[in-house]
Amino acid sequence: MDGSAVEVDVEEPIAMEDAPPSDGGSGSGVADKTPEELVAKAIAPVKREFLRPPPIRPCSNDANDVGSGARSAPPSSLLKEKKSKRQLKRERLQEKKSVLHLCPEVARSGDASSCRYNEKCRFSHDVEAFKAQKPDDLEGVCPFVSAEVPCPYGLACRFSGTHKDGFSADLNGRKENHEMNGLKKDVQKLLWKNKMRFSKADAQLKLLGLMGKINSKSKMSSDKEDGEKATSNGSPINDKNGSDVVACDSNNEIDDNPQLPKEDDYATPTFASDELRPMKKVKPCADEDCHPEELDNGDIVLEKDLEKSCSQTESGTTTECISTETDRSLKLHSREKKLIDFREKLYLAPLTTVGNLPFRRVCKVLGADVTCGEMAMCTNLLQGQASEWALLRRHSSEDLFGVQICGAYPDTVARTVELIDQECTVDFIDINMGCPIDIVVNKGAGSALLMKPMRMKSIVQATSATVDRPITIKVRTAYFEGKNRIDSLIEDMGQWGANAVTIHGRSRQQRYSKLADWEYIYQCARKAPNALQVLGNGDVFSYLDWTKHKFDCPELSTCMIARGALVKPWIFTEIKEQRHWDISSGERLNILKDYARFGLEHWGSDAKGVETTRHFLLEWLSYTCRYIPVGLLDVIPQRMNWRPPSYFGRDDLETLMASDSASDWIRISEMLLGKVPDGFTFAPKHKSNSYDRAENG
């Protein structure tokens, strides 16, 4: 499941930009104004014959109906007394016990004796009891059967009636899985125990003078017990700022791959991320003709070169440097790496929650060239969290695919990059330096890095020198509005080792309000060196927007498409065909059907997989309802900041798809995934945006 990730910029799926106060919600008020007046007020100019008064909805505790939807909930539910967390937990546990969970092995084979754990298995082996409580099968065909592969869920599948004999026992002949980048169990155990070694990253951190001093807590009596507890339970140590303290071996041996060190050679000193703030660089050599900056080219040093260059005392401080005679022309320069040409390619931005693997598959079908996974936090990846690693999964149809990570310190990001390079199949790695969310910024990551250019430099240098894959970065114009600073850094970013930089035309303080500043993006693109590709991001909602930005600034490699793809994923088709697609409601429903099928293949066709697919489908429907069909507008194309009035569609399905009520989104999901469970509720994760609080400037 692609859930439990931090809400991020990435581009973060948040509500449309705030429009000026208006009477856009009243059909009569909109009908009295000309299309030009409506556009000036950021109200979508829908043709008068399609306008209708806003629907009357029952009052609730929520500010509006968009944020909540419920089925089979009695009217008196609002009057129920508030329950404590302990009571709610007790009820959840009781409900879980009441549901019979069939053993996966038994479900696949249909034979109660097929489980190797027998009576020790924590799942039920009672096939008849499971069939008695299982809800009716959903309409349609099992997505795995339609793909001509055995269904891995067997009897538990909600489409088991379409299976041969009701289950699939022959999994050995199953075709190759089309998804990759899964987390291996042995790697996860090493990460849990903090015993993974990152020789390449540590070598570059040491070469750049970014390696913190070895923590000597084990020698201090007051902290010795805490250190032993942290290493014995296999959990990463967190410093006071919430950053991970990653364990490293004391002998600093350099290996080609991350691996488990020998039991006798392993020690538990750690490197504190707090100590990785800008510090005096280690002098690389004693020769007067050798300049320190020559080592900042991203070269990966070998073990023998590292031993010759510096020697350390037992406390970990550098005492002397010895000049080395090495042929630098034989080493790989950062600009000689395998690079990716983003020019003219249609790039789907990394999107939290909604930008999951099934959604990316839909966009690939509709014409996207480049896709990128949801933003993953470096600390969570280094801790081996399965939910975070799920964000890195890739489908075989994603021929040009990258992952986006976010971290606050060079050591954390560099080690994560080495780990991804070793364990995943990706074409590039993007580092998020623009996420505006408080939980990310407060840890020193995301937009917080915009105020620390030296740390930005250290992160890019360390990561680009650690792996051969292209490193790209994503930034905003600035932290505070009116204090843009990317133009002063753009000339140096290529020298740091970045292959490309994506500039979102808003500040962190601005979040997603107002319009993106494309003139500033143009300015930065013109100042960038030729070796650095610049991508623009913000408010691309039609093929005219994409074409205009490319025409106004030929120096732009391409434009990243974010919320425009959430509202209408067929924007990629429009750009490639250079037309406004007046898509019908039936065609839109077919796209949703594809998403549901992809979701069942990804999250599973059992009861849990169906509800997970429904949840993410509803999250997506909270964006697609903002699309206004081309044939209903007086002025085309639709703009990102337009607020749609209440209107009728050209048929009942189109009217239903235009609703901003969560209960109507649930009705659409029931067309694809069957009835929702009793008491089902839904509230979208995103919130309406507004200008940032005063304490943020």
C-alpha positions as CSV (number, residue, x, y, z in Angstrom):
1,M,0.0,0.0,0.0
2,D,1.3,3.5,-0.9
3,G,-0.1,5.1,2.2
4,S,1.4,6.5,5.4
5,A,3.8,8.9,3.6
6,V,4.5,12.5,4.9
7,E,2.2,15.1,2.9
8,V,4.7,16.9,0.7
9,D,5.2,19.4,-2.0
10,V,6.5,16.9,-4.3
11,E,4.2,18.4,-6.1
12,E,1.8,18.2,-3.2
13,P,-1.9,17.6,-4.2
14,I,-3.6,20.5,-2.5
15,A,-6.7,22.4,-3.4
16,M,-6.8,25.0,-6.1
17,E,-5.5,28.4,-5.6
18,D,-7.6,30.7,-3.5
19,A,-9.8,33.0,-5.7
20,P,-11.1,36.4,-4.7
21,P,-14.4,36.3,-2.7
22,S,-17.2,36.2,-5.1
23,D,-20.7,34.9,-5.7
24,G,-19.4,32.1,-7.8
25,G,-21.5,29.6,-5.8
26,S,-24.8,31.2,-6.9
27,G,-26.0,30.2,-10.3
28,S,-28.1,33.4,-10.6
29,G,-25.2,35.6,-9.7
30,V,-23.0,34.0,-12.3
31,A,-25.7,34.2,-15.0
32,D,-25.8,38.0,-14.6
33,K,-22.2,38.5,-15.5
34,T,-20.4,38.4,-18.8
35,P,-17.6,35.8,-19.4
36,E,-15.0,38.5,-19.1
37,E,-16.3,39.6,-15.7
38,L,-16.3,36.1,-14.5
39,V,-12.8,35.4,-15.6
40,A,-11.6,38.6,-13.9
41,K,-13.1,37.2,-10.7
42,A,-11.5,33.8,-11.2
43,I,-14.9,32.1,-11.8
44,A,-15.2,29.6,-14.6
45,P,-17.4,31.1,-17.4
46,V,-19.9,28.2,-17.8
47,K,-22.5,28.7,-20.5
48,R,-25.8,30.0,-19.0
49,E,-27.9,27.1,-20.2
50,F,-25.9,24.7,-18.0
51,L,-25.9,26.7,-14.8
52,R,-28.0,25.6,-11.8
53,P,-28.5,26.8,-8.2
54,P,-26.1,25.2,-5.8
55,P,-27.5,22.0,-4.3
56,I,-28.9,22.2,-0.7
57,R,-27.1,19.9,1.6
58,P,-27.8,19.0,5.2
59,C,-25.7,20.9,7.8
60,S,-22.8,19.0,9.4
61,N,-19.9,19.7,11.7
62,D,-17.6,20.1,8.7
63,A,-17.1,23.4,7.0
64,N,-18.5,21.9,3.7
65,D,-19.5,18.6,2.2
66,V,-16.3,18.3,0.2
67,G,-14.4,17.1,3.2
68,S,-16.7,14.4,4.3
69,G,-18.8,11.6,3.0
70,A,-20.7,8.8,4.7
71,R,-22.9,5.9,3.9
72,S,-25.3,4.0,6.2
73,A,-24.6,6.3,9.1
74,P,-27.7,7.1,11.2
75,P,-28.6,10.8,11.6
76,S,-28.1,10.5,15.3
77,S,-24.5,9.6,14.9
78,L,-23.5,13.3,15.4
79,L,-25.0,13.2,18.8
80,K,-23.0,10.2,20.1
81,E,-20.7,10.9,23.0
82,K,-17.0,11.3,22.2
83,K,-15.1,8.1,22.9
84,S,-11.6,7.9,24.3
85,K,-8.7,6.6,22.3
86,R,-8.5,3.6,24.5
87,Q,-12.1,2.8,23.9
88,L,-11.8,3.3,20.1
89,K,-8.8,1.0,20.1
90,R,-10.6,-1.7,22.0
91,E,-13.5,-1.5,19.6
92,R,-11.1,-1.8,16.6
93,L,-9.5,-4.9,18.1
94,Q,-12.9,-6.4,18.8
95,E,-14.0,-5.8,15.3
96,K,-10.8,-7.3,13.9
97,K,-11.4,-10.5,16.0
98,S,-15.0,-10.8,14.7
99,V,-13.7,-10.9,11.1
100,L,-12.4,-14.2,9.9
101,H,-9.0,-13.9,8.1
102,L,-8.3,-16.9,6.0
103,C,-4.7,-18.2,5.7
104,P,-3.2,-17.0,2.4
105,E,-1.8,-20.4,1.6
106,V,-5.2,-22.0,2.2
107,A,-6.9,-19.3,0.2
108,R,-4.7,-20.0,-2.8
109,S,-4.9,-23.8,-2.7
110,G,-8.3,-24.4,-1.2
111,D,-6.8,-27.1,1.0
112,A,-6.7,-26.6,4.8
113,S,-3.6,-28.8,5.1
114,S,-1.5,-26.8,2.7
115,C,-0.2,-24.4,5.3
116,R,3.1,-25.4,6.7
117,Y,2.4,-23.9,10.1
118,N,-0.7,-26.0,10.7
119,E,-2.3,-25.2,14.0
120,K,0.4,-22.7,14.8
121,C,-0.8,-20.4,12.0
122,R,-2.3,-17.2,13.2
123,F,-4.9,-17.2,10.4
124,S,-8.0,-19.3,10.1
125,H,-8.0,-22.6,8.1
126,D,-11.8,-23.0,8.2
127,V,-12.7,-22.6,4.5
128,E,-16.4,-23.2,5.0
129,A,-16.7,-20.6,7.8
130,F,-14.8,-18.1,5.6
131,K,-17.2,-18.7,2.7
132,A,-20.2,-18.2,5.0
133,Q,-19.1,-14.7,6.1
134,K,-17.5,-13.6,2.8
135,P,-19.6,-10.9,1.0
136,D,-20.9,-11.6,-2.5
137,D,-18.5,-11.4,-5.4
138,L,-18.2,-8.1,-7.3
139,E,-19.3,-7.8,-10.8
140,G,-16.7,-8.3,-13.5
141,V,-13.7,-10.5,-14.0
142,C,-10.7,-10.9,-11.7
143,P,-7.9,-8.6,-12.9
144,F,-5.3,-11.3,-12.6
145,V,-7.4,-13.8,-14.7
146,S,-7.9,-11.1,-17.4
147,A,-4.1,-10.7,-17.4
148,E,-3.8,-14.5,-17.9
149,V,-2.0,-15.1,-14.6
150,P,-3.1,-17.1,-11.6
151,C,-4.8,-15.0,-8.9
152,P,-2.6,-14.9,-5.8
153,Y,-5.6,-14.4,-3.5
154,G,-7.6,-17.5,-4.4
155,L,-10.7,-17.9,-2.4
156,A,-10.2,-14.5,-0.7
157,C,-10.5,-12.7,-4.1
158,R,-13.7,-10.7,-4.5
159,F,-13.9,-12.1,-8.0
160,S,-13.3,-15.7,-7.1
161,G,-16.3,-16.8,-9.1
162,T,-14.4,-16.2,-12.3
163,H,-11.5,-18.5,-11.2
164,K,-11.2,-22.0,-12.3
165,D,-12.4,-24.2,-9.3
166,G,-12.7,-21.0,-7.2
167,F,-8.9,-20.8,-6.5
168,S,-5.5,-20.8,-8.2
169,A,-3.1,-23.4,-6.9
170,D,-0.5,-23.2,-9.6
171,L,1.6,-20.2,-8.7
172,N,4.8,-21.7,-9.9
173,G,3.9,-21.1,-13.5
174,R,2.9,-17.5,-12.8
175,K,4.2,-14.9,-15.3
176,E,6.9,-12.5,-14.2
177,N,5.7,-9.7,-11.9
178,H,5.4,-6.4,-13.8
179,E,6.3,-4.4,-10.6
180,M,9.8,-3.9,-9.3
181,N,11.8,-2.1,-6.6
182,G,10.4,-4.2,-3.7
183,L,12.2,-4.3,-0.4
184,K,14.1,-7.5,0.2
185,K,13.7,-9.1,3.6
186,D,17.4,-9.5,4.2
187,V,18.0,-5.8,3.4
188,Q,15.1,-4.8,5.7
189,K,16.6,-6.8,8.6
190,L,20.0,-5.1,8.1
191,L,18.3,-1.7,8.1
192,W,16.3,-2.6,11.2
193,K,19.5,-3.6,13.1
194,N,21.4,-0.6,11.8
195,K,24.0,-2.8,10.4
196,M,24.0,-1.7,6.7
197,R,27.3,-0.2,5.6
198,F,27.4,2.6,3.0
199,S,31.0,2.6,1.9
200,K,30.7,4.8,-1.2
201,A,28.6,7.4,0.6
202,D,30.9,7.5,3.6
203,A,34.0,7.8,1.4
204,Q,32.5,10.8,-0.4
205,L,31.4,12.4,2.9
206,K,34.9,12.0,4.3
207,L,36.4,13.4,1.1
208,L,34.2,16.4,1.2
209,G,34.9,17.0,4.9
210,L,31.3,16.3,5.8
211,M,31.8,13.2,7.9
212,G,30.9,13.9,11.6
213,K,33.2,12.9,14.4
214,I,32.7,9.4,15.7
215,N,30.4,9.4,18.6
216,S,32.1,8.2,21.8
217,K,29.0,7.7,23.8
218,S,30.0,4.1,24.6
219,K,33.1,5.5,26.5
220,M,30.9,7.8,28.6
221,S,29.4,6.1,31.6
222,S,26.3,8.3,31.6
223,D,25.3,7.4,28.1
224,K,26.6,3.9,27.8
225,E,23.3,2.2,28.6
226,D,21.3,4.3,26.2
227,G,23.7,3.4,23.4
228,E,23.5,-0.3,24.2
229,K,19.7,-0.2,24.2
230,A,19.6,1.6,20.9
231,T,21.8,-1.0,19.2
232,S,20.3,-4.0,20.8
233,N,16.7,-3.4,19.7
234,G,17.7,-2.7,16.1
235,S,16.1,0.8,16.0
236,P,17.8,3.8,14.5
237,I,18.8,6.5,17.1
238,N,17.1,9.8,16.7
239,D,18.7,13.1,17.8
240,K,16.8,15.9,19.4
241,N,15.9,17.4,16.0
242,G,14.3,14.2,14.8
243,S,17.1,13.3,12.4
244,D,18.4,9.8,12.3
245,V,21.9,9.0,13.6
246,V,23.1,6.3,11.2
247,A,25.5,3.7,12.5
248,C,28.8,3.2,10.8
249,D,31.6,0.8,11.3
250,S,34.7,2.1,13.0
251,N,37.3,0.6,10.7
252,N,36.0,2.6,7.7
253,E,36.6,-0.2,5.3
254,I,35.3,0.5,1.8
255,D,33.4,-2.2,0.0
256,D,31.6,-2.2,-3.3
257,N,28.2,-3.1,-1.9
258,P,26.4,-2.4,1.3
259,Q,26.7,-5.6,3.4
260,L,26.7,-7.0,6.9
261,P,30.1,-6.7,8.5
262,K,31.7,-9.5,10.4
263,E,30.6,-10.0,14.0
264,D,34.1,-9.4,15.4
265,D,34.8,-6.4,13.3
266,Y,31.6,-4.6,14.0
267,A,31.5,-1.7,16.4
268,T,28.6,0.6,17.3
269,P,29.9,4.2,17.1
270,T,27.5,6.5,15.3
271,F,27.6,9.7,13.3
272,A,25.3,12.4,14.5
273,S,23.6,14.4,11.8
274,D,23.7,17.5,14.0
275,E,27.5,17.4,13.6
276,L,27.2,17.6,9.8
277,R,26.4,21.3,9.6
278,P,28.9,23.4,7.6
279,M,32.3,22.8,9.1
280,K,35.8,23.5,8.1
281,K,36.9,21.2,5.2
282,V,39.6,18.7,5.7
283,K,42.7,19.8,3.8
284,P,43.1,17.2,1.1
285,C,46.8,17.4,0.5
286,A,49.9,19.2,1.7
287,D,51.2,20.2,-1.7
288,E,50.9,24.0,-2.3
289,D,49.9,23.4,-5.9
290,C,47.0,21.3,-4.9
291,H,43.8,23.2,-4.3
292,P,41.0,21.9,-2.1
293,E,38.3,22.7,-4.6
294,E,39.7,20.2,-7.1
295,L,38.3,17.3,-5.0
296,D,34.8,18.7,-5.3
297,N,34.3,17.1,-8.8
298,G,32.3,14.1,-7.6
299,D,35.1,11.5,-7.9
300,I,34.7,8.3,-6.0
301,V,37.9,7.4,-4.2
302,L,39.2,3.9,-3.9
303,E,40.2,2.4,-0.6
304,K,43.9,2.7,-1.2
305,D,43.5,6.4,-2.2
306,L,41.5,7.0,0.9
307,E,44.2,5.4,3.1
308,K,46.9,7.4,1.5
309,S,45.1,10.7,1.6
310,C,44.3,10.9,5.3
311,S,45.0,9.2,8.6
312,Q,42.9,9.4,11.7
313,T,43.5,9.2,15.3
314,E,41.5,6.9,17.6
315,S,39.2,9.8,18.4
316,G,38.3,10.2,14.7
317,T,39.9,13.6,14.1
318,T,42.2,14.2,11.1
319,T,45.8,14.7,12.1
320,E,47.7,14.8,8.8
321,C,47.3,14.6,5.1
322,I,49.6,13.0,2.6
323,S,49.8,14.1,-1.0
324,T,49.0,11.4,-3.5
325,E,50.0,11.0,-7.1
326,T,46.9,9.9,-8.9
327,D,45.9,10.3,-12.5
328,R,42.8,12.4,-12.1
329,S,42.1,12.1,-15.9
330,L,41.1,8.5,-15.4
331,K,38.4,9.3,-12.9
332,L,34.7,9.8,-13.8
333,H,33.8,13.5,-13.9
334,S,30.3,14.5,-12.8
335,R,29.5,15.8,-16.2
336,E,30.6,12.5,-17.9
337,K,27.9,10.5,-16.2
338,K,25.0,8.9,-18.0
339,L,22.6,11.8,-18.3
340,I,18.9,12.1,-19.2
341,D,17.7,14.4,-21.8
342,F,14.4,15.9,-20.5
343,R,13.9,18.2,-23.5
344,E,10.4,18.1,-25.0
345,K,9.4,15.2,-22.8
346,L,6.1,15.2,-20.9
347,Y,7.0,14.9,-17.2
348,L,4.4,13.8,-14.7
349,A,5.4,15.4,-11.4
350,P,5.8,13.3,-8.2
351,L,2.5,13.7,-6.3
352,T,1.7,12.6,-2.8
353,T,-1.2,10.2,-2.1
354,V,-2.7,10.4,-5.6
355,G,0.5,9.9,-7.6
356,N,0.7,6.2,-6.9
357,L,1.6,3.4,-9.3
358,P,-1.9,2.8,-10.7
359,F,-2.3,6.5,-11.4
360,R,1.1,6.7,-13.1
361,R,0.1,3.7,-15.3
362,V,-3.0,5.6,-16.3
363,C,-0.9,8.7,-17.3
364,K,1.5,6.5,-19.2
365,V,-1.4,5.1,-21.3
366,L,-2.5,8.7,-21.9
367,G,0.9,9.9,-23.1
368,A,3.2,10.8,-20.2
369,D,6.9,10.2,-21.1
370,V,8.6,10.6,-17.7
371,T,7.2,9.5,-14.4
372,C,8.4,9.9,-10.8
373,G,7.4,8.1,-7.6
374,E,5.9,9.8,-4.6
375,M,8.3,11.6,-2.3
376,A,9.9,9.3,0.2
377,M,11.6,10.4,3.4
378,C,15.2,9.4,3.7
379,T,15.1,8.5,7.4
380,N,12.1,6.2,6.9
381,L,13.9,4.4,4.0
382,L,17.0,3.9,6.1
383,Q,14.9,2.5,8.9
384,G,13.5,-0.1,6.5
385,Q,9.8,1.0,6.7
386,A,7.9,-1.1,4.2
387,S,5.3,1.6,3.7
388,E,7.9,4.1,2.7
389,W,9.7,1.6,0.4
390,A,6.3,1.0,-1.3
391,L,6.6,4.6,-2.7
392,L,9.6,3.5,-4.8
393,R,7.8,0.7,-6.7
394,R,7.9,0.9,-10.4
395,H,5.8,-0.7,-13.1
396,S,7.4,-2.2,-16.3
397,S,5.4,0.3,-18.4
398,E,7.3,3.2,-16.8
399,D,10.2,3.3,-19.3
400,L,11.7,6.5,-17.9
401,F,11.2,6.5,-14.2
402,G,12.8,8.3,-11.2
403,V,12.2,8.4,-7.4
404,Q,12.1,11.4,-5.2
405,I,13.6,11.5,-1.8
406,C,13.7,14.2,0.9
407,G,16.3,14.6,3.7
408,A,17.9,17.3,5.8
409,Y,21.5,16.3,6.0
410,P,24.2,15.2,3.5
411,D,24.9,11.9,5.3
412,T,21.3,10.8,5.4
413,V,20.6,11.7,1.7
414,A,23.9,10.3,0.4
415,R,23.4,6.9,2.1
416,T,19.8,6.8,0.9
417,V,21.0,7.4,-2.6
418,E,23.5,4.6,-2.4
419,L,20.9,2.3,-1.0
420,I,18.4,3.1,-3.7
421,D,21.1,2.7,-6.4
422,Q,22.0,-0.8,-5.0
423,E,18.5,-2.1,-4.4
424,C,16.2,-0.4,-7.0
425,T,16.0,0.0,-10.7
426,V,15.6,3.7,-11.4
427,D,16.8,6.0,-14.2
428,F,17.3,9.1,-12.0
429,I,17.0,10.2,-8.4
430,D,15.3,13.5,-7.6
431,I,16.0,15.4,-4.3
432,N,13.1,17.5,-3.0
433,M,14.2,20.9,-1.7
434,G,10.9,22.6,-2.0
435,C,8.3,20.8,0.1
436,P,6.4,23.4,2.1
437,I,4.7,21.1,4.6
438,D,5.4,22.0,8.3
439,I,6.3,18.5,9.4
440,V,9.0,18.3,6.7
441,V,10.3,21.9,7.0
442,N,10.5,21.7,10.8
443,K,13.0,18.8,10.4
444,G,15.3,21.0,8.2
445,A,14.3,19.3,5.0
446,G,12.2,20.4,2.0
447,S,11.9,24.2,1.7
448,A,14.0,24.7,4.8
449,L,17.1,24.0,2.7
450,L,16.4,27.1,0.6
451,M,17.7,29.1,3.5
452,K,20.9,27.0,3.7
453,P,22.6,27.0,0.3
454,M,25.8,25.5,1.7
455,R,23.9,22.5,2.9
456,M,22.1,22.3,-0.5
457,K,25.6,22.2,-2.1
458,S,26.9,19.5,0.3
459,I,23.8,17.3,-0.3
460,V,24.1,17.5,-4.1
461,Q,27.9,17.1,-4.1
462,A,27.8,14.1,-1.9
463,T,24.9,12.3,-3.7
464,S,26.1,13.0,-7.2
465,A,29.6,11.6,-6.4
466,T,28.2,8.5,-4.7
467,V,26.3,7.1,-7.6
468,D,26.5,7.2,-11.4
469,R,22.8,7.8,-11.9
470,P,21.7,11.3,-12.7
471,I,20.8,13.5,-9.7
472,T,18.1,16.1,-10.1
473,I,16.7,18.6,-7.6
474,K,13.3,20.3,-7.2
475,V,13.1,23.7,-5.6
476,R,10.8,26.6,-5.1
477,T,11.7,30.3,-5.9
478,A,12.4,31.1,-2.2
479,Y,11.3,30.5,1.3
480,F,9.8,33.9,1.8
481,E,7.8,35.6,-0.9
482,G,9.6,38.5,-2.5
483,K,13.1,37.1,-1.5
484,N,13.8,34.9,-4.5
485,R,17.3,33.4,-4.4
486,I,17.4,30.5,-6.9
487,D,18.7,32.8,-9.6
488,S,21.8,33.4,-7.4
489,L,22.4,29.7,-7.1
490,I,21.4,28.4,-10.6
491,E,24.9,29.0,-12.1
492,D,26.5,26.8,-9.4
493,M,24.0,23.9,-9.3
494,G,25.5,22.3,-12.4
495,Q,29.0,22.4,-10.9
496,W,27.6,20.7,-7.7
497,G,26.8,17.7,-9.9
498,A,23.0,18.1,-10.6
499,N,21.8,17.0,-14.0
500,A,18.6,19.0,-13.9
501,V,16.7,21.4,-11.6
502,T,12.9,21.8,-11.5
503,I,11.7,25.2,-10.3
504,H,8.2,25.5,-8.9
505,G,7.3,29.2,-9.5
506,R,6.1,29.8,-5.9
507,S,7.7,30.5,-2.6
508,R,7.3,28.3,0.5
509,Q,5.3,31.0,2.2
510,Q,3.0,31.2,-0.8
511,R,2.3,27.4,-0.7
512,Y,-0.2,27.0,-3.6
513,S,-1.9,30.4,-3.5
514,K,-1.8,32.9,-6.3
515,L,-0.3,32.0,-9.7
516,A,3.1,30.6,-10.4
517,D,5.8,33.2,-11.3
518,W,6.9,32.0,-14.7
519,E,8.8,35.1,-15.5
520,Y,11.2,34.3,-12.7
521,I,11.5,30.7,-14.0
522,Y,12.5,32.1,-17.4
523,Q,15.1,34.3,-15.7
524,C,16.6,31.4,-14.0
525,A,16.6,29.2,-17.1
526,R,18.5,31.9,-19.0
527,K,21.1,32.2,-16.3
528,A,21.7,28.4,-16.0
529,P,24.8,26.9,-17.6
530,N,24.3,24.8,-20.7
531,A,25.0,21.6,-18.9
532,L,22.2,22.1,-16.4
533,Q,18.7,21.4,-17.6
534,V,16.0,23.7,-16.2
535,L,12.4,22.5,-15.9
536,G,9.4,24.7,-15.0
537,N,6.5,23.8,-12.8
538,G,3.3,25.5,-11.9
539,D,-0.3,25.9,-13.3
540,V,0.2,23.9,-16.6
541,F,-3.4,23.0,-17.4
542,S,-3.7,22.9,-21.2
543,Y,-1.5,22.3,-24.2
544,L,-1.6,26.1,-24.7
545,D,0.1,26.6,-21.4
546,W,2.8,24.1,-22.2
547,T,3.4,25.5,-25.7
548,K,3.5,29.1,-24.4
549,H,6.2,28.4,-21.8
550,K,8.3,26.6,-24.3
551,F,7.9,29.4,-26.9
552,D,8.5,32.2,-24.4
553,C,11.7,30.6,-23.1
554,P,13.5,28.2,-25.4
555,E,16.1,27.6,-22.7
556,L,13.5,25.6,-20.7
557,S,14.0,21.9,-21.3
558,T,10.4,21.0,-20.5
559,C,7.5,21.7,-18.1
560,M,6.6,19.4,-15.3
561,I,2.8,18.7,-15.0
562,A,1.4,18.2,-11.5
563,R,-2.2,19.2,-10.5
564,G,-3.2,19.6,-14.1
565,A,-2.7,15.8,-14.5
566,L,-4.7,15.2,-11.3
567,V,-7.7,17.1,-12.6
568,K,-7.4,15.8,-16.2
569,P,-4.8,13.1,-16.9
570,W,-5.6,13.3,-20.6
571,I,-3.6,16.6,-20.7
572,F,-0.7,14.6,-22.0
573,T,-2.8,13.5,-25.0
574,E,-3.9,17.1,-25.5
575,I,-0.2,18.3,-25.6
576,K,0.9,15.6,-28.0
577,E,-2.0,16.1,-30.3
578,Q,-2.1,19.9,-29.8
579,R,-5.9,20.1,-29.2
580,H,-8.5,20.7,-26.6
581,W,-10.1,17.3,-26.0
582,D,-13.9,17.6,-25.3
583,I,-13.9,14.3,-23.5
584,S,-17.2,12.6,-22.8
585,S,-18.4,11.3,-19.5
586,G,-18.2,7.7,-20.9
587,E,-14.6,8.2,-21.9
588,R,-13.8,9.6,-18.4
589,L,-15.5,6.6,-16.8
590,N,-13.3,4.2,-18.9
591,I,-10.2,5.9,-17.5
592,L,-11.6,5.4,-14.0
593,K,-12.2,1.7,-14.9
594,D,-8.6,1.4,-16.0
595,Y,-7.5,2.9,-12.7
596,A,-9.6,0.5,-10.7
597,R,-8.2,-2.5,-12.6
598,F,-4.6,-1.2,-12.1
599,G,-5.4,-0.6,-8.4
600,L,-6.7,-4.2,-7.9
601,E,-3.6,-5.6,-9.5
602,H,-1.4,-3.4,-7.3
603,W,-3.1,-3.5,-3.9
604,G,-4.9,-6.8,-4.3
605,S,-8.3,-8.2,-5.3
606,D,-9.2,-9.3,-1.8
607,A,-11.4,-7.3,0.5
608,K,-8.5,-5.2,1.8
609,G,-7.2,-4.5,-1.7
610,V,-10.6,-3.5,-2.9
611,E,-11.1,-1.0,-0.1
612,T,-7.5,0.4,-0.5
613,T,-8.2,0.9,-4.2
614,R,-11.5,2.6,-3.3
615,H,-9.7,4.9,-0.9
616,F,-7.2,6.1,-3.4
617,L,-9.8,6.3,-6.1
618,L,-11.9,8.7,-3.9
619,E,-8.8,10.8,-3.2
620,W,-8.4,11.2,-7.0
621,L,-12.1,11.9,-7.6
622,S,-11.7,14.9,-5.2
623,Y,-9.6,16.4,-8.0
624,T,-11.3,15.2,-11.1
625,C,-14.5,16.9,-10.0
626,R,-12.9,20.3,-10.7
627,Y,-12.7,19.6,-14.4
628,I,-15.2,21.5,-16.6
629,P,-15.9,20.0,-20.0
630,V,-14.7,22.0,-22.9
631,G,-18.2,22.1,-24.5
632,L,-19.7,23.8,-21.4
633,L,-17.3,26.8,-21.3
634,D,-17.7,30.2,-23.0
635,V,-13.9,30.8,-22.7
636,I,-11.4,28.0,-23.3
637,P,-9.1,26.7,-22.0
638,Q,-10.0,26.3,-18.4
639,R,-7.5,27.9,-16.0
640,M,-6.1,26.4,-12.9
641,N,-7.3,29.1,-10.6
642,W,-10.9,29.2,-11.9
643,R,-13.5,28.4,-9.3
644,P,-16.3,26.3,-11.0
645,P,-19.9,27.3,-10.3
646,S,-22.6,24.8,-9.8
647,Y,-23.7,23.4,-13.2
648,F,-25.5,20.6,-15.0
649,G,-23.5,18.3,-17.3
650,R,-24.7,17.1,-20.7
651,D,-25.8,13.8,-19.2
652,D,-26.4,12.4,-15.7
653,L,-23.0,10.9,-15.4
654,E,-21.3,14.1,-16.3
655,T,-23.4,15.9,-13.7
656,L,-22.4,13.3,-11.1
657,M,-18.7,13.7,-12.0
658,A,-19.0,17.5,-11.5
659,S,-20.2,17.2,-7.9
660,D,-18.0,18.3,-5.1
661,S,-19.8,16.1,-2.6
662,A,-18.0,13.1,-1.2
663,S,-21.2,11.1,-1.2
664,D,-21.3,11.5,-5.0
665,W,-17.7,10.4,-5.3
666,I,-18.7,7.3,-3.2
667,R,-21.5,6.6,-5.7
668,I,-19.0,6.6,-8.6
669,S,-16.7,4.3,-6.7
670,E,-19.6,1.9,-6.2
671,M,-20.0,1.7,-10.0
672,L,-16.5,0.3,-10.2
673,L,-15.9,-1.5,-6.9
674,G,-19.3,-2.5,-5.6
675,K,-21.1,-1.3,-2.5
676,V,-19.1,0.3,0.4
677,P,-19.1,-1.4,3.8
678,D,-21.7,-0.3,6.4
679,G,-20.7,2.9,8.2
680,F,-18.1,3.8,5.5
681,T,-16.8,7.4,5.6
682,F,-14.3,9.3,3.6
683,A,-12.5,12.6,4.0
684,P,-9.8,13.7,1.5
685,K,-6.3,14.3,2.8
686,H,-5.8,17.6,1.1
687,K,-7.1,20.8,2.7
688,S,-8.0,24.1,1.1
689,N,-4.9,26.2,0.9
690,S,-4.5,29.7,2.1
691,Y,-1.8,32.2,2.6
692,D,0.7,31.0,5.2
693,R,0.5,32.0,8.9
694,A,2.2,35.1,10.2
695,E,4.9,33.1,12.0
696,N,6.1,31.8,8.6
697,G,6.7,35.3,7.4
